[in-house]
Amino acid sequence: MTRLSKTSIGLFGLIVAIFAGSAAFAASTEADFKQAYAAADAAEKEAGRLRNQWLATEAALAEARKAAESSDFDRAVAAAKEAEALAKASIFQATSENEAWKNLEIRP
Amino acid sequence: MKFLISLAILLLADAAAIADGADPAAEARAFREYFFQKFPNVNPDDFVNGPYALNEDMRRQWEEKEQFPPYEFSLEAGKELFAKPFANGKHYADCFPDSGVAIRQNYPQFDAKRGKVITLELALNECREANGEKAISYTGEDMAALTAYVAFTSRGKPFDIRIPDDPRALEAYENGKRYFYTRRGQLNFSCATCHVQNPGERLRAEVLAPGLGILNAMPIYRSEWGGMGTISRRFITCNSQVRGVPLEAQSEEFRDLEYFLSYVSNGLPISGPGARP
């Protein structure tokens, strides 16, 4: 076996190992989903308390539940994280508007 | 010395509170003036006709349409519903002053006993419930028909919304104002984004209506809806259009918003029921 072949086999092995490792790393579990969903749900409930929920957040939460039902936990976790980010953005909007709305006001 | 400093701080805080204090009458004048200056060629009373006051092409189409108005069936249905007795023999007319004729311009009202804003839609449902009937949907055809009839009997009468000398009434007005100017939804729009900053401009195929007089034409037939819509339906749709989860029909926020928007249009005539693209 030439030195080049040995290097190729070694490289191939390394690539396989990286892919196998990253696949194992990426696979989400039901527990991951539950954790991600709970965080998103809590943020959305806070947005609800502020009377400022977004349709996109609700859609992402529904998408997460649907994916989890079909045991696609990678998709479920991704959707839950998106929902959490959206909910947090709506909370930021509601709290910053506590004062910012006055900038639009027509005053005497 | 410390006492004097504290007193001075308190007095300054009071002055700031007074300066921040709402003066609805002055605010309504400023609101109207904003639109009069923005559209100097529009007759003040014409603002109640929404986009038709601002766009000549749309106005011509509307005038043609008004010869056979699309809300006519609903208006007839509303007249019949209004006259139909409840199971106990009483009528809607028994719940309202002047038998419910020509009262639209006085709603919403602040109810001092209950400390809250009562809209016409809410008053109609409360009338039903007081007479042993079930409430009807605030976004449904029957409510649109009933309010269309009541509005029709008030056509031409100027909005006459009162804010009594009651801090709760002023608070309701303030809450409505805050809701009107607050950005919400994923699109980050407030009511004012469309109806103060951009009336007359196009948003996709629509020409945005001015905030001034916007409720005078309610309820409206919308071609987009393929039917009549109440104020509740309009507010809910606005929430959805900015990608927000709509609040409940006749929620406190929506009632207060209606109070504010109606108050700033005081003096402009009722033109409802209306028709919009």
Contacts between the chains, C-beta under 8 A, distances in Angstrom:
chain1	res1	chain2	res2	distance
A	48	B	245	8.0
A	51	B	247	6.5
A	51	B	253	6.7
A	52	B	184	5.5
A	52	B	244	6.9
A	53	B	244	7.0
A	53	B	245	3.9
A	54	B	185	6.3
A	54	B	186	4.7
A	54	B	243	5.9
A	54	B	244	6.0
A	54	B	245	6.6
A	55	B	185	7.7
A	55	B	186	7.0
A	55	B	240	6.9
A	55	B	243	4.9
A	55	B	244	6.7
A	55	B	245	5.9
A	56	B	186	5.2
A	56	B	243	6.2
A	58	B	245	6.2
A	86	B	186	7.5
A	89	B	186	8.0
A	90	B	186	7.7
A	93	B	183	6.5
A	93	B	184	6.9
A	93	B	188	6.6
A	94	B	184	7.6
A	97	B	182	4.8
A	97	B	183	5.5
A	97	B	184	7.4
A	100	B	183	7.2
A	101	B	178	5.8
A	101	B	181	4.2
A	101	B	182	4.3
A	101	B	183	7.1
A	101	B	190	6.9
A	102	B	181	7.3
A	104	B	181	4.5
A	104	B	190	6.1
A	104	B	192	4.9
A	104	B	193	7.7
A	104	B	196	7.0
A	104	B	197	7.5
A	105	B	177	7.3
A	105	B	181	5.3
A	106	B	27	7.4
A	106	B	30	5.3
A	106	B	31	5.2
A	106	B	34	4.9
A	106	B	196	6.7
A	107	B	27	7.2
A	107	B	30	6.2
A	108	B	23	6.6
A	108	B	26	4.0
A	108	B	27	5.9
A	108	B	29	6.7
A	108	B	30	4.3
